[in-house]
Amino acid sequence: MPNSYKQSIDYIPMAKRNTLTLTEAWEEVFECQISKDKLYAEVRAKKIPHTRIGNKILFRRDTLLTWFHEQETKNYCLSDIESHA
């Protein structure tokens, strides 16, 4: 890896990085509102978009935020339908 590339990556603030580890996703996207065990369980059940490289679990911030919004919309629409039934 060229040295200038490594330096440019180091310069990117954490909040601007799109690739997150499980701990970073838990802290930054889920804001520690669920347990890490629950996040691992949801990943194992393939309910949350992620990728594995070896034994490393990685998330894309933009994909997680889109997924999160879809879940909110889906849950809102379901509760709206149930309340009118």
C-alpha positions as CSV (number, residue, x, y, z in Angstrom):
1,M,0.0,0.0,0.0
2,P,1.5,3.4,-1.0
3,N,2.4,5.5,2.0
4,S,0.4,8.5,0.7
5,Y,-2.7,6.3,0.5
6,K,-2.3,5.2,4.2
7,Q,-1.8,8.7,5.3
8,S,-5.0,9.9,3.4
9,I,-7.0,7.1,5.1
10,D,-5.7,8.1,8.5
11,Y,-6.9,11.6,7.8
12,I,-10.5,10.6,7.3
13,P,-12.5,11.3,10.5
14,M,-14.1,8.3,12.0
15,A,-17.6,9.7,11.4
16,K,-16.8,10.0,7.7
17,R,-15.7,6.4,7.2
18,N,-18.3,4.2,5.5
19,T,-17.0,0.8,6.5
20,L,-17.6,0.0,10.2
21,T,-16.7,-2.9,12.4
22,L,-19.3,-4.5,14.6
23,T,-18.3,-2.4,17.6
24,E,-18.3,0.8,15.5
25,A,-21.7,0.1,14.1
26,W,-23.0,-0.8,17.6
27,E,-21.6,2.5,19.0
28,E,-22.3,4.9,16.0
29,V,-25.4,3.6,14.3
30,F,-27.2,1.7,17.0
31,E,-25.9,4.1,19.7
32,C,-25.5,1.2,22.2
33,Q,-29.3,1.0,22.5
34,I,-29.2,-2.8,22.0
35,S,-26.7,-5.2,23.5
36,K,-23.8,-6.4,21.4
37,D,-25.1,-9.9,21.9
38,K,-28.3,-8.9,20.2
39,L,-26.5,-7.3,17.3
40,Y,-24.4,-10.5,16.9
41,A,-27.6,-12.6,17.0
42,E,-29.2,-10.4,14.3
43,V,-26.1,-10.7,12.1
44,R,-26.1,-14.5,12.6
45,A,-29.8,-14.6,11.6
46,K,-28.9,-12.5,8.5
47,K,-31.5,-9.8,9.6
48,I,-29.0,-6.9,9.3
49,P,-27.0,-6.2,6.1
50,H,-23.3,-7.0,6.6
51,T,-20.4,-8.7,5.0
52,R,-17.8,-11.1,6.4
53,I,-14.2,-11.1,5.4
54,G,-12.6,-14.0,7.2
55,N,-13.9,-13.8,10.7
56,K,-14.3,-10.0,10.5
57,I,-17.9,-8.6,10.4
58,L,-18.2,-5.4,8.5
59,F,-21.0,-3.0,7.8
60,R,-21.5,-0.1,5.4
61,R,-22.7,3.0,7.3
62,D,-24.9,4.1,4.4
63,T,-26.4,0.6,4.0
64,L,-27.2,0.4,7.7
65,L,-28.8,3.8,7.7
66,T,-30.9,2.9,4.7
67,W,-31.9,-0.4,6.3
68,F,-32.7,1.4,9.6
69,H,-35.0,3.8,7.8
70,E,-36.7,0.9,6.0
71,Q,-37.3,-0.8,9.3
72,E,-38.8,2.3,10.8
73,T,-41.1,2.8,7.7
74,K,-42.1,-0.9,7.7
75,N,-42.9,-0.9,11.4
76,Y,-44.7,2.5,11.2
77,C,-46.9,1.2,8.3
78,L,-47.6,-2.1,10.1
79,S,-48.7,-0.3,13.2
80,D,-50.8,2.1,11.2
81,I,-52.6,-0.8,9.4
82,E,-53.1,-2.7,12.7
83,S,-54.6,0.4,14.4
84,H,-57.2,0.8,11.6
85,A,-58.2,-2.9,11.5
